Amino acid sequence: MQQEERKDFDKDAAQWDANPGIVKLARDVADAIIREVGPTREMDALDFGSGTGLVTLKLQPLARSVTGVDSSRGMLKVLESKVSSQGLANVRTQFVDLERGGKVEGSYHLIVSSMTLHHVSDPAGLIAQLAGALLPGGTLAVADLDAEDGSFHGDNTGVRHLGFDRALVKGLFAAAGLSAVRDVTATVVAKEIEGKGRREFPVFLVMGTK
């Protein structure tokens, strides 16, 4: 079931990095991207749904440039503060609100997105847009939850999809013109769910090449 109300990520931005589960998940996904794709200093990368830049800044030392894209100005402000304090010259930000017709600007060798697809009303449209922003030979890598029953978030405000079937996501990649489409399990998140005990939630990483 979809929850149509938008989540106020601006409100959560200041404390986002204080959640160790969020930080670990981002680190695990970034490690999977680095392991499977192998970013290089010749690559311009984009992180769609970057939030406070947990994945963005893991890619930063490995790429020529990284652009963090998000629909929350509050999240981008936190990322910009990190970039400023660390004196990073190769990281920039871009505000894009898909729900209001926003489009990603620029062309990239690598586009990644972690745990954002389930917040997007039109996953096919987003994947097509991201594929369109790839340079020839570029790679799109999207991480999100396998299909689940809504237990992962608890509060499903702003959650449009309760995870995804991997075959469906790979089909969206193929429909967007990407080839060599494949998936791996990036990580497995273990959580205590009230009334259900300890549960494990696999997180996939689907990749494809333009």
C-alpha positions in Angstrom: 0.0 0.0 0.0 1.3 3.4 -0.9 1.5 6.2 1.7 0.9 9.4 -0.3 1.9 12.0 2.4 5.4 13.3 1.8 8.0 12.8 4.5 9.6 16.0 5.9 13.2 15.2 5.4 14.1 18.8 6.2 13.0 18.2 9.8 15.1 15.2 10.1 18.3 16.5 8.4 20.1 17.8 11.5 19.9 14.5 13.3 20.1 12.2 10.3 23.7 11.1 10.9 23.1 10.4 14.6 21.3 7.2 13.6 23.9 4.4 13.6 21.6 2.2 11.5 21.3 4.8 8.8 25.1 5.4 8.8 25.9 1.7 8.6 23.4 1.0 5.8 24.9 3.9 3.7 28.4 2.6 4.3 27.5 -0.9 3.3 25.8 0.3 0.1 28.7 2.5 -0.7 31.1 -0.3 -0.2 29.0 -2.6 -2.5 29.1 0.1 -5.2 32.8 0.6 -4.9 33.4 -3.2 -4.9 31.0 -3.9 -7.9 31.5 -0.8 -10.1 35.0 0.4 -9.1 34.8 4.2 -9.4 37.9 5.9 -10.8 39.4 9.4 -10.8 38.3 9.8 -14.4 34.6 9.5 -13.5 32.1 12.3 -12.8 29.5 10.7 -10.5 26.0 11.7 -9.2 24.3 10.4 -6.1 20.5 10.7 -6.5 18.8 11.0 -3.1 22.1 11.9 -1.5 20.6 13.2 1.8 23.4 14.3 4.0 26.0 12.8 1.7 26.8 9.5 3.5 27.3 7.7 0.2 28.4 10.8 -1.7 31.4 11.4 0.6 32.4 7.7 0.4 32.7 8.1 -3.4 34.4 11.5 -3.2 38.0 10.3 -2.9 37.6 7.8 -5.7 35.9 10.0 -8.4 36.9 13.1 -10.3 33.7 14.8 -9.1 30.5 13.8 -7.2 27.2 15.7 -7.3 24.8 15.1 -4.5 21.2 15.5 -5.6 18.2 15.6 -3.3 14.7 17.0 -2.9 15.4 18.2 0.6 17.1 21.5 1.0 17.7 20.7 4.6 19.6 17.6 3.7 21.6 19.4 1.1 22.5 22.1 3.6 24.0 19.5 5.9 26.0 18.0 3.0 27.2 21.5 1.9 28.4 22.1 5.5 30.4 18.9 5.4 31.9 19.8 2.0 32.9 23.3 3.3 34.4 22.1 6.6 36.4 19.4 4.9 37.5 21.7 2.1 36.3 19.4 -0.7 36.7 20.9 -4.1 35.1 18.1 -6.1 31.7 17.8 -4.5 28.7 19.9 -5.5 25.0 19.8 -4.8 21.9 20.0 -6.9 18.3 20.4 -5.8 15.8 18.3 -7.7 12.2 17.7 -6.7 10.8 15.0 -9.0 7.3 15.5 -7.6 7.3 19.0 -9.0 8.8 18.1 -12.3 12.4 18.6 -11.4 15.1 17.0 -13.7 18.7 16.0 -13.1 21.1 18.3 -14.9 24.4 17.3 -16.4 25.9 14.0 -17.8 27.8 11.5 -15.7 29.9 8.3 -15.9 28.4 6.9 -12.8 25.0 7.5 -11.2 24.1 5.9 -7.9 21.0 6.0 -5.7 20.6 4.4 -2.3 17.3 3.8 -0.5 15.5 6.5 -2.5 13.5 4.5 -5.1 10.8 3.5 -2.6 10.1 7.1 -1.9 9.5 7.9 -5.6 6.0 7.7 -7.1 7.2 6.7 -10.6 10.3 4.4 -10.4 10.2 3.7 -14.1 10.3 7.4 -14.9 13.2 8.0 -12.5 15.3 5.2 -13.8 14.7 6.4 -17.4 15.7 9.9 -16.4 18.9 8.7 -14.7 19.7 6.4 -17.6 19.3 9.4 -19.9 21.9 11.4 -17.8 24.5 8.7 -18.2 27.4 9.2 -20.6 28.0 6.4 -23.1 29.5 3.5 -21.3 28.3 4.9 -17.9 26.8 2.8 -15.1 23.6 3.2 -13.1 23.6 1.5 -9.7 20.4 1.6 -7.6 20.1 0.1 -4.1 16.8 -0.5 -2.3 14.9 -3.0 -0.3 13.6 -6.3 -1.5 9.8 -6.5 -1.3 8.7 -6.4 2.4 5.5 -6.0 4.4 6.0 -2.4 5.6 7.8 -3.4 8.8 11.2 -1.9 7.8 10.3 1.8 8.4 7.6 1.4 11.0 6.3 4.9 10.1 5.6 4.6 6.4 5.0 8.3 5.8 6.4 9.1 2.3 6.9 5.5 1.5 5.5 4.9 -2.0 6.6 1.2 -2.4 7.2 -1.5 0.2 10.4 -2.6 -1.4 10.7 -4.1 -4.9 11.0 -7.4 -6.7 14.5 -7.4 -8.2 13.3 -8.8 -11.5 10.9 -5.8 -11.9 13.8 -3.3 -11.2 16.0 -5.1 -13.7 13.2 -4.9 -16.2 13.0 -1.1 -15.7 16.8 -0.9 -16.3 16.4 -2.8 -19.6 13.4 -0.7 -20.6 15.5 2.4 -20.1 18.0 1.0 -22.6 20.7 -0.2 -20.2 22.6 -3.5 -20.8 24.5 -6.0 -18.8 21.9 -5.6 -16.1 22.6 -7.6 -12.9 21.9 -7.6 -9.2 23.8 -8.4 -6.0 22.8 -8.2 -2.3 24.5 -5.1 -1.1 23.8 -5.8 2.6 21.2 -7.2 5.0 19.7 -5.0 7.7 18.7 -6.8 10.9 16.0 -5.0 13.0 13.9 -5.7 16.0 10.3 -5.3 14.9 7.7 -4.7 17.6 5.5 -7.8 17.9 7.5 -9.7 15.2 10.9 -10.2 16.8 14.2 -9.8 14.9 13.8 -9.6 11.2 16.3 -9.4 8.3 15.7 -7.1 5.3 18.0 -7.7 2.3 19.0 -4.6 0.3 19.7 -5.2 -3.4 22.1 -3.3 -5.7 20.9 -3.4 -9.4 23.4 -2.2 -12.0 23.3 -1.6 -15.7 25.5 0.0 -18.4 24.6 2.5 -21.1 
